[in-house]
Amino acid sequence: MTLPILPTTVVGSYSMPGWLERLKTEFYARRISRRDLDEIHDTAVKAAIKDQEIAGVDIISDGELRRDNMIDYFAERLPGVQIDHASKKFHYDFYDSKVLGKLPLAPLGLVEDFKFLRANTDRATKFCVTGPHSLSKRIRNEYYPSEEEFAMDLARVMNPELRAIAKAGAQFIQIDEPNYSGFPDDLPWGVKALNLLVEGVEAKIAVHICYGNRYGKPSWEGSYRYLFPGILDAKVHQLTLEFARRGGEDLELFRELPAKFELGVGVIDVKTQAIETPDLVAERIRKALAVIPAERLFVLPDCGCLHLPREVAFGKLCAMVGGARLVRKELKG
Amino acid sequence: MILQLNHLQKKIAASTIQEVVDTLYALLEEGQLEQEQFARLRVHLDWIQYRQNFRECVSATKATSEPQKQRSPMEVHIDTRQVTPGALRDEILRTMTSCDAPAPRQEGVLLEDFRSFRESIAWGFNRLYWHRLADWEQFTGRGYEQALPGGKSDANHPGAVADCVGDFWTLIRDLDSRKQLPEEIFVLEIGVGMGTRAGLWLDRFRALDGERGTKYYPRLRFLLGDYSLATLERSRPAVKEHLELCSFVVLDALNPLKNLAFLRHKILHIHLTNVYDNLPDEEFARRDGKLYAVQVRAYVPPADAQRISQESKISTAEIPRTVNRLLEGGPDYLADRQRGLAFWQEVWKAMRLEERLVSLEDLPDVVLPSGLHQEKLEEVLQEAPSDVRFHASSGALESFQNTVPLLHPRGFLQVQDIFVTNFNEYRLGFHGPGKLDGSIVNWVNGVLLREVGERAGYDVHFAPFHYRKGSRTSILYTTQRE
């Protein structure tokens, strides 16, 4: 699939409608069935796909609307992770989950969700997976001697699923590792686990590193300076980072980014409801172009649009696409 | 008939209950009260701790727009503190018979139509008080802090301030050790009063920083925020030793973000004292499983209206218009300033609120407080007593929602105020509104704050204020929700 220069994409999640939140919570209250919830999810995902298509996004996701949050979707599927189902009051809460023994290998069922996305759009697609570092920070480890060993084993059991997703046609897979920013000292082993996770996965791999977006607010603050030099060991093709909310100062750090890396630049602040103008987006893209050539630059929001109202999320995606088009015109001269 | 005793003042309650029951049966026997009326009566006995409040000794609250009127609840509220021996019968009779009248009492003066309390003219008086505090104080001859229980604010308790500073120092030390401490360390105090707490806080922080040799003090950026410029000016002397670190910001406590958007996610500590209890509010009631909005209209009772009319040399009919002029332009805009101040005080003192219940089903456009949806409210109420009347704390919820986005990811909010932290508390005492000098005081619904906080990504906790024995305030503090 041919992409334009400065391809636009999303980080993964799309606006979670209030009605879907309520229905998910109804499911936990046992007032609707799993079968009905699955059908509701299918419908919501189709709507998210359509919104991204109408907005003109080049590489789209399923909006992650099946996921309660970035952890539980995986924790529930990982054999060997024990879940206290009574621990969730609201769908967005994290389960109390723990691991008591060595994780066994088994399919996780992510391929089906990717196939649903693939079947419902002609656009290029992206499938997002929470990385082992972030999972190891939330699933309680009561077996492995260290977080590092737990994360490495998570990577080992998730790797075959990623290979299967690629085999099913995924050309672009994004690994989400926001917790790197909260625990910068973990970066060396975080990257090791990341490399094991994506080993042999035949797709373009991006790693998304932000400063958190839980409840639509940052979990940490700081500078991406901590990523260097550790991140350069990552066997990925693209770094996808947050720049719109935090200002573009950190962009300078990526001026010397080796040519093997592309840069996904966040140009949409997902933590405010103010919709950017295409001009503002274009300005942010131009700033990024000052440090990285256009052929290695991808355009996307800072993070997922989960916490934004639908009309705001849609407006922001439209502005992002509009801004990218403005700059493409300039580049064509 | 349901008789509901909402307080624990045993002796007063016992004698009043007997008198109420005797009176109602007597009225029934005399035919003054119909059986059907008697059957659907709910009599609430409250002991209103605020000497100045919005209730008469006996008042009635009726539900409106009921398709089957005979089934709608009819409530009589009795303030056991105001009951005087022998007067109850006449008061109940008056209330029951005037219940369907257009005005609360013959020749009383209505100041507005029925509306949500948060939109009531009462809040206009509250605003005027804070904007013209100096005038009020001059006229009454006492400072506003003297009106507080104990005559001073708990906010200024040195022990509480020292603990707050200690917690804050620990937080920034931790951030520093992780190399995550911003160069500028922002702290915000909303509702500064005389600036006493801000001064104490800064003194203590400087001392602690000096003792521990951490050199954070010069990096502090202390913002004093208040919606009254006059109050900000009055707070300056209290922080005079720290002026180079202080900024004085006029802001609306309902939406601090409006003026401080540039500090989104940057403030490490935000503190408010006795602000939430003074923000516009409204009440809801659940009766027989149905949710009602409590609507109010302000009025001046007839005897007071007559007196004010004579003292102010205006007719009773002119009172509403004169009140509007007062609220728009202040006491100076009335004939002369002294008379204006006297008129203000007298109307405020006399003002009462008539109430009615309107089913939420009849109010399809009802705006619930920020961050609270009806489904959520109903979910919360599943844990509450079946018949309960409670504050929506709209202003407090709005303020909270518009304050937490200013917090740094590791920052925390502290609110010292009077909180109801469990719906059962509403059945054990009166929680406002009351009048505190020229302002309104209302307890804050901590249960709803907790719910709204969760959705905003914060766990909200309440700790009793243990620094002063007998204090009824608590400290709300937030922690990041995982």
Interface residues (C-beta under 8 A of the other chain):
Chain A: G18 R22 F90 F94 R138 Y211 G212 R214 Y215 G216 K217 P218 S219 W220 E221 G222 K271 T272
Chain B: K179 Q180 P182 R264 H265 H373 E375 V404 P405 H408 P409 R410 E454 R455 A456 G457 Q480 R481 E482
